[in-house]
Amino acid sequence: MPAEEIETPTLAAWAGGPERFETLFSTFYVRVPEDPVLAPVFAGMDPRHAQHVAAFVGEVFGGPKAYTQAGGSHAAMIRKHLGRHLTEAQRKAWVALMLDTADQVGLPTDPEFRAAFVGYLEWGTRLAVINSADGVAEPEDDPPMPVWGWGPPGGPWLG
């Protein structure tokens, strides 16, 4: 079949769908209390936090709109980070633990998916740090949900 006729899957579908994101984030947040840099950030975390983040990321990656259908929004996610004073060390620890957890739960390891996944983690965590600083105002409107795709590689290598 010519490459033009192959429909490129969403990142969410390629990753394994909503169940895979639920596994990723539930496993990740079970590990957080063991990390001395991250544990204080997530102390007192809502027990449903992993489910909310899984739904958010799944939607951003082209999966079901479970996060917005449950009343979530990009503005709500931004608000979760306001005034939290996240540090670069915390951001790096979050990304490192997330990548280790992605390996642990069997997220795809092909270069195209991992490039997109890491790109999103870098983008999202850097925004979280920016939005957590003093003086950042609440969103005045409702910015659209981010949409993350395959980026420059163009999708999985299907050769």
MDAnalysis code that builds the backbone (N, CA, C; Angstrom):
import MDAnalysis as mda
import numpy as np

u = mda.Universe.empty(477, n_residues=159, atom_resindex=np.repeat(np.arange(159), 3), trajectory=True)
u.add_TopologyAttr("name", ["N", "CA", "C"] * 159)
u.add_TopologyAttr("resid", np.arange(1, 160))
u.add_TopologyAttr("resname", ["MET", "PRO", "ALA", "GLU", "GLU", "ILE", "GLU", "THR", "PRO", "THR", "LEU", "ALA", "ALA", "TRP", "ALA", "GLY", "GLY", "PRO", "GLU", "ARG", "PHE", "GLU", "THR", "LEU", "PHE", "SER", "THR", "PHE", "TYR", "VAL", "ARG", "VAL", "PRO", "GLU", "ASP", "PRO", "VAL", "LEU", "ALA", "PRO", "VAL", "PHE", "ALA", "GLY", "MET", "ASP", "PRO", "ARG", "HIS", "ALA", "GLN", "HIS", "VAL", "ALA", "ALA", "PHE", "VAL", "GLY", "GLU", "VAL", "PHE", "GLY", "GLY", "PRO", "LYS", "ALA", "TYR", "THR", "GLN", "ALA", "GLY", "GLY", "SER", "HIS", "ALA", "ALA", "MET", "ILE", "ARG", "LYS", "HIS", "LEU", "GLY", "ARG", "HIS", "LEU", "THR", "GLU", "ALA", "GLN", "ARG", "LYS", "ALA", "TRP", "VAL", "ALA", "LEU", "MET", "LEU", "ASP", "THR", "ALA", "ASP", "GLN", "VAL", "GLY", "LEU", "PRO", "THR", "ASP", "PRO", "GLU", "PHE", "ARG", "ALA", "ALA", "PHE", "VAL", "GLY", "TYR", "LEU", "GLU", "TRP", "GLY", "THR", "ARG", "LEU", "ALA", "VAL", "ILE", "ASN", "SER", "ALA", "ASP", "GLY", "VAL", "ALA", "GLU", "PRO", "GLU", "ASP", "ASP", "PRO", "PRO", "MET", "PRO", "VAL", "TRP", "GLY", "TRP", "GLY", "PRO", "PRO", "GLY", "GLY", "PRO", "TRP", "LEU", "GLY"])
u.atoms.positions = np.array([
    [0.850, -1.170, 0.000],
    [0.000, 0.000, 0.000],
    [0.900, 1.238, 0.000],
    [0.675, 2.183, -0.901],
    [1.486, 3.408, -0.924],
    [1.325, 4.188, 0.378],
    [2.406, 4.870, 0.765],
    [2.405, 5.614, 2.031],
    [1.277, 6.630, 2.085],
    [0.884, 7.217, 0.952],
    [-0.173, 8.233, 0.946],
    [-1.510, 7.640, 1.367],
    [-1.701, 6.338, 1.212],
    [-2.972, 5.696, 1.528],
    [-3.036, 5.181, 2.964],
    [-1.933, 5.195, 3.667],
    [-1.908, 4.717, 5.042],
    [-2.325, 5.867, 5.951],
    [-3.367, 5.643, 6.733],
    [-3.807, 6.667, 7.663],
    [-2.895, 6.649, 8.890],
    [-2.305, 7.776, 9.182],
    [-1.408, 7.868, 10.335],
    [-2.239, 7.888, 11.612],
    [-1.951, 7.001, 12.551],
    [-2.712, 6.985, 13.803],
    [-2.372, 8.203, 14.653],
    [-3.274, 8.553, 15.551],
    [-2.959, 9.605, 16.518],
    [-1.904, 9.080, 17.472],
    [-1.257, 9.978, 18.160],
    [-0.310, 9.565, 19.194],
    [-1.023, 8.732, 20.261],
    [-2.264, 9.105, 20.590],
    [-3.018, 8.362, 21.600],
    [-3.263, 6.925, 21.152],
    [-3.665, 6.754, 19.912],
    [-3.913, 5.403, 19.400],
    [-2.619, 4.602, 19.356],
    [-1.547, 5.228, 18.893],
    [-0.260, 4.543, 18.794],
    [0.235, 4.118, 20.179],
    [-0.036, 4.943, 21.179],
    [0.407, 4.637, 22.547],
    [-0.380, 3.484, 23.161],
    [-1.578, 3.243, 22.672],
    [-2.392, 2.167, 23.230],
    [-3.729, 2.610, 23.766],
    [-4.098, 3.856, 23.527],
    [-5.411, 4.343, 23.922],
    [-5.497, 4.788, 25.370],
    [-6.726, 5.136, 25.790],
    [-6.930, 5.678, 27.138],
    [-6.412, 4.771, 28.256],
    [-6.553, 3.477, 28.074],
    [-6.107, 2.548, 29.118],
    [-4.604, 2.656, 29.347],
    [-3.856, 2.842, 28.270],
    [-2.400, 2.942, 28.415],
    [-2.022, 4.209, 29.160],
    [-2.721, 5.317, 28.890],
    [-2.425, 6.558, 29.607],
    [-2.829, 6.440, 31.076],
    [-3.932, 5.758, 31.352],
    [-4.315, 5.539, 32.747],
    [-3.256, 4.719, 33.474],
    [-2.741, 3.694, 32.816],
    [-1.672, 2.885, 33.418],
    [-0.420, 3.721, 33.626],
    [-0.047, 4.501, 32.618],
    [1.147, 5.342, 32.707],
    [1.062, 6.283, 33.899],
    [-0.025, 7.026, 33.998],
    [-0.101, 8.036, 35.040],
    [-0.395, 7.456, 36.415],
    [-1.161, 6.383, 36.496],
    [-1.374, 5.777, 37.819],
    [-0.064, 5.189, 38.340],
    [0.708, 4.556, 37.465],
    [2.018, 4.015, 37.867],
    [2.960, 5.143, 38.246],
    [2.977, 6.197, 37.456],
    [3.839, 7.350, 37.721],
    [3.538, 7.946, 39.100],
    [2.254, 8.213, 39.378],
    [1.926, 8.885, 40.631],
    [2.050, 7.974, 41.844],
    [2.079, 6.662, 41.661],
    [2.417, 5.755, 42.760],
    [3.895, 5.900, 43.102],
    [4.708, 6.189, 42.101],
    [6.153, 6.316, 42.304],
    [6.574, 7.679, 42.866],
    [5.753, 8.707, 42.659],
    [6.105, 10.072, 43.062],
    [6.480, 10.187, 44.536],
    [5.743, 9.589, 45.476],
    [6.113, 9.748, 46.888],
    [7.499, 9.202, 47.237],
    [8.039, 8.337, 46.388],
    [9.382, 7.785, 46.617],
    [10.483, 8.732, 46.144],
    [10.111, 9.764, 45.402],
    [11.100, 10.691, 44.842],
    [11.239, 11.896, 45.763],
    [12.422, 12.123, 46.327],
    [12.573, 13.208, 47.299],
    [12.342, 14.600, 46.714],
    [12.536, 14.766, 45.425],
    [12.313, 16.080, 44.799],
    [10.830, 16.291, 44.508],
    [10.135, 15.245, 44.094],
    [8.741, 15.378, 43.684],
    [7.736, 15.170, 44.806],
    [8.088, 14.384, 45.800],
    [7.137, 14.060, 46.864],
    [6.494, 15.308, 47.477],
    [7.269, 16.340, 47.828],
    [6.639, 17.518, 48.437],
    [5.674, 18.242, 47.492],
    [5.946, 18.193, 46.201],
    [5.097, 18.883, 45.230],
    [3.702, 18.265, 45.198],
    [3.638, 16.954, 45.354],
    [2.372, 16.249, 45.201],
    [1.789, 15.753, 46.528],
    [2.340, 16.213, 47.639],
    [1.774, 15.847, 48.944],
    [0.333, 16.343, 49.004],
    [-0.562, 15.511, 49.462],
    [-1.963, 15.901, 49.547],
    [-2.683, 15.904, 48.206],
    [-2.124, 15.204, 47.236],
    [-2.690, 15.155, 45.894],
    [-4.079, 14.517, 45.917],
    [-4.968, 15.058, 45.116],
    [-6.306, 14.484, 44.936],
    [-6.149, 13.048, 44.453],
    [-6.856, 12.084, 45.041],
    [-6.718, 10.685, 44.623],
    [-7.054, 10.453, 43.143],
    [-7.806, 11.369, 42.543],
    [-8.163, 11.239, 41.124],
    [-7.204, 11.968, 40.193],
    [-6.131, 12.522, 40.752],
    [-5.194, 13.312, 39.949],
    [-4.665, 12.535, 38.743],
    [-4.242, 11.308, 38.953],
    [-3.690, 10.511, 37.847],
    [-4.717, 10.335, 36.738],
    [-5.973, 10.105, 37.098],
    [-7.025, 9.939, 36.092],
    [-7.232, 11.224, 35.301],
    [-7.213, 12.366, 35.986],
    [-7.401, 13.646, 35.297],
    [-6.261, 13.912, 34.323],
    [-5.041, 13.684, 34.775],
    [-3.889, 13.932, 33.903],
    [-3.886, 12.957, 32.732],
    [-4.233, 11.709, 32.973],
    [-4.307, 10.725, 31.887],
    [-5.336, 11.149, 30.849],
    [-6.490, 11.625, 31.294],
    [-7.523, 12.073, 30.362],
    [-7.059, 13.307, 29.598],
    [-6.386, 14.232, 30.294],
    [-5.880, 15.450, 29.645],
    [-4.875, 15.091, 28.551],
    [-3.849, 14.328, 28.906],
    [-2.798, 13.989, 27.944],
    [-3.368, 13.130, 26.815],
    [-4.231, 12.193, 27.143],
    [-4.854, 11.387, 26.101],
    [-5.596, 12.240, 25.092],
    [-6.323, 13.238, 25.582],
    [-7.048, 14.148, 24.690],
    [-6.088, 14.987, 23.860],
    [-5.059, 15.518, 24.487],
    [-4.059, 16.314, 23.770],
    [-3.415, 15.491, 22.649],
    [-3.234, 14.206, 22.906],
    [-2.595, 13.317, 21.920],
    [-3.579, 12.759, 20.895],
    [-4.797, 13.291, 20.852],
    [-5.743, 12.900, 19.815],
    [-6.719, 11.813, 20.209],
    [-6.762, 11.490, 21.498],
    [-7.691, 10.469, 21.969],
    [-9.048, 11.060, 22.297],
    [-9.883, 10.284, 22.972],
    [-11.225, 10.754, 23.342],
    [-11.158, 12.051, 24.146],
    [-12.184, 12.856, 24.024],
    [-12.244, 14.147, 24.718],
    [-12.802, 13.979, 26.132],
    [-12.320, 12.974, 26.827],
    [-12.816, 12.654, 28.166],
    [-12.568, 13.792, 29.159],
    [-11.450, 14.476, 29.036],
    [-11.115, 15.550, 29.976],
    [-12.098, 16.709, 29.834],
    [-12.311, 17.177, 28.609],
    [-13.224, 18.305, 28.422],
    [-14.675, 17.883, 28.650],
    [-15.027, 16.653, 28.305],
    [-16.393, 16.188, 28.533],
    [-16.703, 16.078, 30.027],
    [-15.672, 15.918, 30.843],
    [-15.862, 15.869, 32.296],
    [-15.781, 17.266, 32.918],
    [-15.737, 18.295, 32.074],
    [-15.722, 19.663, 32.566],
    [-14.353, 20.296, 32.659],
    [-13.319, 19.578, 32.263],
    [-11.968, 20.134, 32.292],
    [-11.722, 21.077, 31.121],
    [-10.678, 21.862, 31.242],
    [-10.297, 22.802, 30.183],
    [-8.804, 23.077, 30.300],
    [-8.265, 23.683, 29.249],
    [-6.859, 24.074, 29.316],
    [-6.665, 25.129, 30.397],
    [-7.625, 26.052, 30.512],
    [-7.542, 27.085, 31.557],
    [-7.513, 26.445, 32.946],
    [-8.301, 25.402, 33.140],
    [-8.312, 24.719, 34.437],
    [-6.954, 24.095, 34.730],
    [-6.328, 23.518, 33.709],
    [-5.003, 22.925, 33.902],
    [-3.980, 24.012, 34.241],
    [-4.068, 25.143, 33.570],
    [-3.164, 26.265, 33.875],
    [-3.360, 26.695, 35.325],
    [-4.609, 26.821, 35.747],
    [-4.904, 27.258, 37.122],
    [-4.320, 26.315, 38.171],
    [-4.237, 25.029, 37.857],
    [-3.685, 24.049, 38.803],
    [-2.222, 24.349, 39.143],
    [-1.536, 25.073, 38.264],
    [-0.115, 25.335, 38.463],
    [0.176, 26.725, 39.025],
    [-0.815, 27.600, 39.037],
    [-0.600, 28.974, 39.497],
    [-0.123, 28.997, 40.942],
    [0.921, 29.789, 41.188],
    [1.429, 29.995, 42.531],
    [2.139, 28.812, 43.162],
    [2.424, 27.765, 42.410],
    [3.041, 26.565, 42.984],
    [4.570, 26.658, 43.050],
    [5.157, 27.643, 42.404],
    [6.595, 27.889, 42.460],
    [7.421, 26.654, 42.094],
    [7.079, 26.040, 40.983],
    [7.819, 24.863, 40.533],
    [9.218, 25.267, 40.090],
    [10.171, 24.411, 40.374],
    [11.568, 24.708, 40.053],
    [12.021, 23.892, 38.851],
    [13.132, 24.296, 38.300],
    [13.724, 23.540, 37.190],
    [14.125, 22.142, 37.657],
    [14.617, 22.021, 38.873],
    [14.975, 20.697, 39.398],
    [13.732, 19.801, 39.493],
    [12.607, 20.347, 39.925],
    [11.375, 19.569, 39.993],
    [10.885, 19.187, 38.600],
    [10.992, 20.121, 37.669],
    [10.585, 19.846, 36.295],
    [11.403, 18.701, 35.717],
    [12.723, 18.776, 35.889],
    [13.604, 17.730, 35.360],
    [13.330, 16.381, 36.024],
    [13.078, 16.400, 37.322],
    [12.778, 15.150, 38.034],
    [11.469, 14.553, 37.521],
    [10.476, 15.399, 37.252],
    [9.186, 14.934, 36.741],
    [9.375, 14.269, 35.373],
    [10.105, 14.937, 34.492],
    [10.336, 14.380, 33.153],
    [11.109, 13.062, 33.248],
    [12.152, 13.029, 34.057],
    [12.966, 11.810, 34.175],
    [12.136, 10.645, 34.704],
    [11.339, 10.880, 35.742],
    [10.512, 9.816, 36.288],
    [9.440, 9.397, 35.280],
    [8.891, 10.353, 34.548],
    [7.875, 10.027, 33.538],
    [8.469, 9.157, 32.437],
    [9.672, 9.484, 31.981],
    [10.302, 8.672, 30.929],
    [10.626, 7.268, 31.440],
    [11.087, 7.174, 32.667],
    [11.355, 5.861, 33.253],
    [10.058, 5.058, 33.385],
    [8.994, 5.728, 33.789],
    [7.698, 5.061, 33.928],
    [7.160, 4.650, 32.563],
    [7.359, 5.470, 31.553],
    [6.923, 5.119, 30.196],
    [7.583, 3.815, 29.748],
    [8.865, 3.664, 30.059],
    [9.551, 2.410, 29.750],
    [8.966, 1.265, 30.568],
    [8.737, 1.516, 31.842],
    [8.226, 0.486, 32.749],
    [6.884, -0.068, 32.292],
    [5.987, 0.801, 31.810],
    [4.641, 0.351, 31.435],
    [4.541, -0.031, 29.959],
    [5.642, 0.064, 29.234],
    [5.644, -0.389, 27.847],
    [5.091, 0.587, 26.834],
    [5.213, 1.890, 27.091],
    [4.835, 2.857, 26.063],
    [5.721, 2.615, 24.847],
    [5.225, 2.863, 23.641],
    [6.040, 2.590, 22.451],
    [7.417, 3.245, 22.532],
    [8.399, 2.532, 22.019],
    [9.790, 3.014, 22.081],
    [10.330, 3.441, 20.722],
    [9.486, 3.402, 19.684],
    [10.000, 3.822, 18.375],
    [10.397, 5.295, 18.432],
    [11.411, 5.671, 17.656],
    [11.935, 7.037, 17.735],
    [10.900, 8.116, 17.440],
    [9.983, 7.853, 16.534],
    [9.005, 8.872, 16.177],
    [8.057, 9.165, 17.332],
    [7.542, 8.099, 17.961],
    [6.639, 8.318, 19.089],
    [7.393, 8.979, 20.238],
    [8.562, 8.455, 20.565],
    [9.294, 9.016, 21.702],
    [9.703, 10.466, 21.463],
    [10.011, 10.820, 20.226],
    [10.343, 12.226, 19.932],
    [9.138, 13.115, 20.220],
    [7.954, 12.686, 19.778],
    [6.741, 13.463, 20.022],
    [6.422, 13.500, 21.517],
    [6.543, 12.369, 22.186],
    [6.247, 12.271, 23.614],
    [7.182, 13.167, 24.424],
    [8.473, 13.063, 24.171],
    [9.443, 13.886, 24.899],
    [9.236, 15.364, 24.579],
    [8.939, 15.665, 23.317],
    [8.660, 17.059, 22.950],
    [7.501, 17.617, 23.753],
    [6.446, 16.827, 23.898],
    [5.304, 17.287, 24.675],
    [5.666, 17.453, 26.154],
    [6.395, 16.487, 26.701],
    [6.792, 16.590, 28.108],
    [7.624, 17.848, 28.348],
    [8.551, 18.124, 27.445],
    [9.377, 19.331, 27.588],
    [8.519, 20.583, 27.507],
    [7.656, 20.637, 26.500],
    [6.798, 21.806, 26.300],
    [5.885, 22.005, 27.503],
    [5.184, 20.937, 27.887],
    [4.213, 21.043, 28.966],
    [4.826, 21.374, 30.313],
    [5.950, 20.740, 30.633],
    [6.560, 21.002, 31.940],
    [7.188, 22.388, 31.998],
    [7.698, 22.861, 30.887],
    [8.246, 24.222, 30.872],
    [7.134, 25.248, 31.035],
    [5.969, 25.002, 30.414],
    [4.822, 25.896, 30.630],
    [4.356, 25.847, 32.076],
    [4.358, 24.655, 32.673],
    [3.942, 24.527, 34.075],
    [4.846, 25.356, 34.980],
    [6.141, 25.320, 34.735],
    [7.072, 26.129, 35.534],
    [6.784, 27.613, 35.334],
    [6.611, 28.024, 34.089],
    [6.310, 29.437, 33.803],
    [5.017, 29.850, 34.506],
    [3.979, 29.018, 34.383],
    [2.675, 29.360, 34.966],
    [2.658, 29.274, 36.481],
    [3.665, 28.662, 37.085],
    [3.693, 28.528, 38.540],
    [4.410, 29.682, 39.236],
    [4.995, 30.583, 38.457],
    [5.779, 31.690, 39.021],
    [4.870, 32.758, 39.632],
    [5.446, 33.541, 40.522],
    [4.712, 34.664, 41.100],
    [4.273, 35.620, 40.002],
    [3.105, 36.190, 40.185],
    [2.626, 37.230, 39.293],
    [1.928, 36.747, 38.025],
    [1.830, 35.453, 37.818],
    [1.136, 34.961, 36.631],
    [-0.367, 35.052, 36.896],
    [-1.052, 35.728, 36.002],
    [-2.493, 35.924, 36.163],
    [-3.266, 34.706, 35.670],
    [-4.449, 34.534, 36.238],
    [-5.335, 33.471, 35.764],
    [-5.714, 33.763, 34.319],
    [-5.944, 32.706, 33.542],
    [-6.381, 32.930, 32.160],
    [-7.690, 33.729, 32.151],
    [-7.741, 34.751, 31.306],
    [-8.945, 35.579, 31.225],
    [-10.013, 34.939, 30.357],
    [-9.599, 34.083, 29.469],
    [-10.547, 33.425, 28.589],
    [-10.332, 31.921, 28.709],
    [-10.839, 31.177, 27.781],
    [-10.659, 29.730, 27.812],
    [-9.814, 29.332, 26.612],
    [-8.487, 29.301, 26.799],
    [-7.640, 28.921, 25.663],
    [-7.967, 27.510, 25.206],
    [-7.830, 27.252, 23.912],
    [-8.163, 25.912, 23.412],
    [-7.233, 24.850, 24.002],
    [-7.752, 23.646, 24.053],
    [-6.929, 22.519, 24.492],
    [-5.759, 22.380, 23.524],
    [-4.565, 22.087, 24.045],
    [-3.440, 21.820, 23.144],
    [-3.737, 20.586, 22.293],
    [-3.157, 20.575, 21.125],
    [-3.254, 19.411, 20.244],
    [-1.832, 19.048, 19.861],
    [-1.420, 17.831, 20.176],
    [-0.046, 17.403, 19.929],
    [-0.060, 16.280, 18.910],
    [0.776, 16.428, 17.900],
    [0.865, 15.416, 16.858],
    [2.275, 14.886, 16.712],
    [2.484, 14.242, 15.599],
    [3.758, 13.571, 15.354],
    [4.912, 14.532, 15.123],
    [4.638, 15.746, 14.708],
    [5.702, 16.725, 14.496],
    [6.542, 16.413, 13.282],
    [7.755, 16.939, 13.234],
    [8.593, 16.822, 12.055],
    [8.823, 15.397, 11.531],
    [8.930, 14.369, 12.401],
    [9.135, 13.042, 11.825],
    [7.972, 12.587, 10.955],
    [6.755, 13.113, 11.204],
    [5.633, 12.798, 10.351],
    [4.883, 11.544, 10.684],
    [5.128, 10.935, 11.779],
    [4.396, 9.733, 12.155],
    [5.305, 8.541, 12.253],
    [4.723, 7.424, 12.627],
    [5.545, 6.224, 12.826],
    [6.140, 5.733, 11.506],
    [7.310, 5.205, 11.634],
    [7.956, 4.603, 10.464],
    [7.275, 3.270, 10.198],
    [6.669, 3.137, 9.051],
    [5.881, 1.946, 8.754],
    [6.519, 1.085, 7.687],
    [7.831, 1.246, 7.491],
    [8.506, 0.523, 6.411],
    [8.837, -0.887, 6.671],
])
